[in-house]
Amino acid sequence: MSLHTLFDRSAAIAYSVNPLDRVSGQREDEAFIAEKLAHSSCRFFAFSGDIPLLRIRDGGHEALFDREEIESFKDSRQTIFLGLQPDGSAVFARGFDKSLVDDLAWRPDVEAMDLRSLAMRGLVAPGILGELSTAKEVLDWHQRHRFCANCG
């Protein structure tokens, strides 16, 4: 097996593709984040606990919600800036209580599905799957690390 073949195989790992620009130099700039959050092009990944929520539209699954759609869900726990898509639009992760899944069960346009099932079924593009994975990790980290380990 050649080295080239090994690299080709590693590129097939489901969560390895993430096209977001994390703009690390501006992550602490509150004005920048507020501007991106207020812009009509921003999109949101939604999580009920640690389960991604998907829109069902025209028989397909979409992971990104616009502002109006995300606001239709109640009791947001946290909103975190993830980065910019290649077109410059901002992407945020919004975490909700795990009970939201039960509240949305009656809606035919929303489905909850774990990341592994999403990857195995190929329901979203690889780049979106990588972004969803990052969103889940960052939301989980913020939930578990509410205080600084050094200063409390």
Residue frames as qw, qx, qy, qz and C-alpha x, y, z in Angstrom:
[[0.000, 0.890, 0.455, 0.000, 0.00, 0.00, 0.00],
 [0.441, 0.396, -0.016, 0.805, 1.48, 3.34, -1.01],
 [0.170, -0.298, -0.401, 0.850, 1.59, 6.46, 1.13],
 [0.242, -0.024, -0.304, -0.921, -0.72, 8.15, -1.40],
 [0.505, -0.319, -0.733, -0.326, -3.36, 5.46, -0.86],
 [0.383, -0.371, -0.662, 0.526, -3.18, 5.95, 2.91],
 [0.014, 0.213, 0.130, -0.968, -3.88, 9.65, 2.54],
 [0.382, -0.139, -0.540, -0.737, -6.77, 8.98, 0.15],
 [0.503, -0.377, -0.777, -0.005, -8.31, 6.63, 2.71],
 [0.265, -0.336, -0.513, 0.744, -7.94, 9.12, 5.57],
 [0.154, 0.013, -0.156, -0.976, -9.84, 11.70, 3.56],
 [0.464, -0.299, -0.695, -0.461, -12.87, 9.40, 3.71],
 [0.238, -0.285, -0.734, 0.569, -13.24, 9.81, 7.49],
 [0.024, -0.734, -0.641, -0.222, -16.70, 11.26, 7.90],
 [0.261, -0.915, -0.247, 0.184, -15.95, 14.19, 10.21],
 [0.639, -0.246, 0.166, 0.710, -12.60, 15.25, 8.73],
 [0.254, 0.420, 0.373, 0.788, -13.91, 17.87, 6.27],
 [0.161, -0.796, -0.453, 0.369, -14.79, 21.26, 7.76],
 [0.448, 0.509, 0.246, 0.693, -14.67, 24.27, 5.42],
 [0.250, -0.936, -0.245, -0.038, -15.41, 26.85, 8.13],
 [0.396, 0.491, -0.299, 0.716, -12.92, 29.66, 8.68],
 [0.538, -0.553, -0.560, 0.302, -12.73, 29.88, 12.47],
 [0.121, 0.792, -0.004, 0.598, -11.49, 33.52, 12.28],
 [0.700, -0.386, -0.451, 0.397, -9.60, 32.98, 15.52],
 [0.335, 0.080, -0.134, 0.929, -8.31, 36.56, 15.54],
 [0.276, -0.293, -0.115, -0.908, -11.84, 37.95, 15.84],
 [0.514, -0.347, -0.781, -0.071, -13.56, 35.37, 18.07],
 [0.356, -0.435, -0.542, 0.625, -13.24, 37.61, 21.15],
 [0.005, -0.013, -0.137, -0.990, -14.46, 40.73, 19.29],
 [0.226, 0.447, 0.752, -0.429, -18.02, 41.18, 20.61],
 [0.352, 0.602, -0.025, -0.716, -18.89, 43.77, 17.94],
 [0.228, 0.328, -0.789, -0.467, -17.78, 41.42, 15.16],
 [0.011, 0.173, 0.981, -0.082, -19.81, 38.51, 16.58],
 [0.264, 0.544, 0.518, -0.605, -22.88, 40.73, 17.11],
 [0.333, 0.532, -0.327, -0.706, -22.64, 41.99, 13.52],
 [0.208, 0.160, -0.912, -0.317, -22.41, 38.46, 12.15],
 [0.081, 0.302, 0.898, -0.309, -25.28, 37.28, 14.36],
 [0.297, 0.580, 0.311, -0.692, -27.50, 40.15, 13.20],
 [0.189, 0.372, -0.583, -0.697, -26.84, 39.60, 9.49],
 [0.802, 0.194, 0.109, -0.554, -29.64, 37.94, 7.52],
 [0.693, 0.423, -0.568, -0.139, -27.23, 35.42, 5.96],
 [0.136, -0.426, 0.825, -0.346, -26.21, 33.78, 9.26],
 [0.787, -0.081, -0.512, -0.335, -27.25, 30.18, 9.79],
 [0.468, -0.497, 0.572, -0.455, -27.56, 27.91, 12.81],
 [0.502, 0.011, -0.864, -0.023, -27.00, 24.29, 13.68],
 [0.604, -0.458, 0.152, -0.634, -29.54, 23.24, 16.30],
 [0.409, 0.119, -0.883, 0.197, -28.97, 20.59, 18.95],
 [0.718, -0.506, -0.065, -0.473, -31.43, 19.09, 21.39],
 [0.814, -0.485, 0.297, 0.119, -29.04, 17.96, 24.07],
 [0.291, -0.522, 0.640, 0.483, -26.30, 16.38, 21.94],
 [0.528, 0.357, 0.746, 0.194, -28.57, 15.34, 19.06],
 [0.036, -0.151, 0.338, 0.928, -28.57, 17.44, 15.87],
 [0.472, 0.577, 0.524, -0.413, -31.90, 18.65, 14.54],
 [0.237, -0.023, 0.656, 0.716, -32.49, 18.57, 10.78],
 [0.496, 0.417, 0.079, -0.757, -35.00, 20.27, 8.52],
 [0.471, 0.211, 0.821, 0.244, -36.85, 18.04, 6.15],
 [0.334, 0.662, -0.019, -0.671, -37.49, 19.86, 2.92],
 [0.652, 0.526, -0.357, -0.413, -38.44, 18.40, -0.46],
 [0.989, 0.012, -0.142, -0.042, -37.61, 14.91, 0.77],
 [0.646, 0.380, -0.411, 0.519, -34.07, 15.86, 1.80],
 [0.622, -0.658, -0.282, 0.317, -32.36, 16.67, 5.09],
 [0.306, 0.717, -0.130, 0.612, -30.77, 20.06, 5.78],
 [0.633, -0.323, -0.489, 0.506, -28.75, 20.82, 8.90],
 [0.213, -0.027, -0.130, 0.968, -28.65, 24.62, 8.77],
 [0.028, -0.760, -0.643, 0.084, -31.56, 26.72, 10.00],
 [0.174, 0.538, 0.071, 0.821, -32.18, 30.40, 9.30],
 [0.022, -0.149, 0.483, -0.863, -33.03, 32.88, 12.07],
 [0.627, -0.144, -0.059, -0.763, -36.80, 32.55, 11.75],
 [0.827, -0.038, -0.542, -0.147, -36.62, 28.76, 11.89],
 [0.490, 0.085, -0.671, 0.550, -34.23, 28.67, 14.86],
 [0.190, -0.179, 0.344, -0.902, -36.37, 31.15, 16.79],
 [0.725, -0.196, -0.323, -0.576, -39.36, 28.81, 16.44],
 [0.720, -0.127, -0.638, 0.244, -37.62, 26.46, 18.92],
 [0.414, -0.843, -0.013, -0.343, -38.01, 27.42, 22.56],
 [0.718, -0.672, 0.183, 0.023, -35.59, 27.64, 25.47],
 [0.681, 0.574, -0.323, 0.320, -32.19, 28.07, 23.89],
 [0.771, -0.550, -0.084, 0.310, -29.39, 27.27, 26.36],
 [0.384, -0.625, 0.307, 0.606, -26.49, 28.77, 24.44],
 [0.663, 0.743, 0.088, 0.031, -25.41, 30.19, 21.10],
 [0.587, -0.526, 0.388, 0.478, -21.80, 29.82, 19.97],
 [0.446, 0.790, -0.273, -0.320, -20.05, 31.30, 16.95],
 [0.910, -0.034, 0.365, 0.193, -18.42, 28.54, 14.89],
 [0.410, -0.287, 0.463, 0.731, -16.95, 30.46, 11.97],
 [0.411, 0.595, -0.112, -0.682, -17.51, 31.73, 8.45],
 [0.814, 0.324, 0.475, 0.075, -18.51, 29.69, 5.44],
 [0.540, 0.018, 0.410, 0.735, -16.51, 30.18, 2.23],
 [0.131, 0.688, 0.455, 0.551, -19.14, 32.72, 1.06],
 [0.115, 0.331, -0.290, 0.891, -18.55, 34.80, 4.23],
 [0.613, -0.510, -0.214, -0.564, -21.82, 33.96, 5.98],
 [0.165, -0.445, 0.718, -0.510, -21.58, 33.19, 9.69],
 [0.714, -0.188, -0.646, -0.196, -22.48, 29.84, 11.24],
 [0.318, -0.461, 0.530, -0.637, -23.55, 29.46, 14.85],
 [0.414, -0.163, -0.895, 0.033, -24.40, 26.46, 16.99],
 [0.453, -0.393, 0.168, -0.783, -27.45, 26.77, 19.20],
 [0.261, -0.015, -0.942, 0.212, -28.00, 24.32, 22.02],
 [0.597, -0.363, -0.111, -0.707, -31.40, 23.50, 23.45],
 [0.546, -0.293, 0.672, -0.406, -32.55, 21.29, 26.29],
 [0.014, -0.111, 0.962, 0.248, -32.76, 17.62, 25.39],
 [0.334, 0.435, 0.745, -0.381, -36.54, 17.73, 25.96],
 [0.321, 0.522, -0.198, -0.765, -36.91, 19.75, 22.76],
 [0.109, 0.111, -0.911, -0.382, -36.89, 16.49, 20.78],
 [0.067, 0.414, 0.885, -0.204, -40.14, 15.49, 22.46],
 [0.191, 0.639, 0.264, -0.697, -41.67, 18.93, 21.86],
 [0.260, 0.514, -0.458, -0.677, -40.86, 18.71, 18.14],
 [0.331, 0.019, 0.940, 0.086, -42.12, 15.16, 17.62],
 [0.451, 0.631, 0.568, -0.275, -45.35, 16.47, 16.07],
 [0.240, 0.795, -0.217, -0.514, -43.53, 18.54, 13.44],
 [0.899, 0.292, 0.304, 0.123, -43.11, 16.72, 10.12],
 [0.480, 0.836, -0.134, 0.229, -40.48, 19.26, 8.98],
 [0.099, -0.748, 0.589, -0.290, -37.94, 18.57, 11.74],
 [0.957, -0.079, -0.279, 0.000, -36.11, 15.36, 12.61],
 [0.374, -0.769, 0.511, -0.087, -33.57, 14.57, 15.31],
 [0.964, 0.209, -0.143, 0.081, -30.77, 12.18, 14.38],
 [0.644, -0.640, 0.273, 0.318, -27.43, 11.33, 15.98],
 [0.137, 0.789, -0.467, -0.376, -24.22, 12.17, 14.08],
 [0.330, -0.245, 0.889, 0.203, -23.23, 8.57, 13.49],
 [0.520, 0.484, 0.700, -0.078, -26.55, 7.78, 11.81],
 [0.331, 0.876, -0.013, -0.351, -26.23, 10.93, 9.70],
 [0.045, -0.650, 0.681, 0.334, -22.77, 9.86, 8.57],
 [0.405, -0.025, 0.909, 0.098, -23.74, 6.26, 7.88],
 [0.471, 0.618, 0.619, -0.109, -26.82, 7.22, 5.91],
 [0.382, 0.064, 0.376, 0.842, -25.07, 10.02, 3.97],
 [0.071, 0.793, 0.604, -0.026, -27.92, 12.45, 4.56],
 [0.003, -0.976, 0.022, 0.217, -25.79, 15.62, 4.56],
 [0.614, 0.704, -0.273, 0.229, -22.73, 16.70, 2.61],
 [0.795, -0.079, -0.352, 0.487, -19.30, 15.82, 4.09],
 [0.218, 0.366, -0.201, 0.882, -18.49, 19.48, 4.82],
 [0.530, -0.521, -0.069, -0.666, -21.75, 19.91, 6.71],
 [0.891, -0.299, -0.339, 0.034, -21.09, 16.70, 8.66],
 [0.612, 0.100, -0.334, 0.709, -17.70, 18.06, 9.73],
 [0.100, -0.434, 0.098, -0.890, -19.27, 21.37, 10.75],
 [0.741, -0.463, -0.234, -0.426, -21.99, 19.53, 12.71],
 [0.840, -0.151, -0.396, 0.339, -19.33, 17.49, 14.49],
 [0.337, 0.238, -0.273, 0.869, -17.46, 20.65, 15.45],
 [0.391, -0.491, -0.071, -0.775, -20.69, 22.27, 16.64],
 [0.844, -0.397, -0.333, -0.140, -21.49, 19.29, 18.85],
 [0.730, -0.026, -0.368, 0.576, -17.97, 19.26, 20.32],
 [0.147, 0.323, -0.177, 0.918, -17.91, 22.99, 21.05],
 [0.568, -0.504, -0.156, -0.632, -21.41, 23.01, 22.60],
 [0.875, -0.310, -0.363, 0.083, -20.45, 20.04, 24.77],
 [0.569, 0.117, -0.334, 0.742, -17.19, 21.69, 25.84],
 [0.119, -0.421, 0.090, -0.895, -18.98, 24.90, 26.82],
 [0.737, -0.456, -0.260, -0.427, -21.61, 22.92, 28.73],
 [0.882, -0.247, -0.322, 0.240, -18.99, 20.94, 30.68],
 [0.565, -0.049, -0.183, 0.803, -16.51, 23.78, 31.28],
 [0.084, -0.892, -0.378, -0.233, -18.58, 26.63, 32.62],
 [0.356, -0.920, 0.154, 0.053, -15.78, 27.88, 34.83],
 [0.402, 0.714, -0.552, 0.156, -12.03, 28.21, 34.45],
 [0.901, -0.162, -0.376, 0.143, -10.19, 25.22, 35.89],
 [0.533, 0.172, -0.365, 0.744, -7.54, 27.55, 37.34],
 [0.003, -0.150, 0.270, -0.951, -9.47, 30.50, 38.72],
 [0.118, 0.415, 0.825, -0.366, -13.01, 29.13, 39.12]]
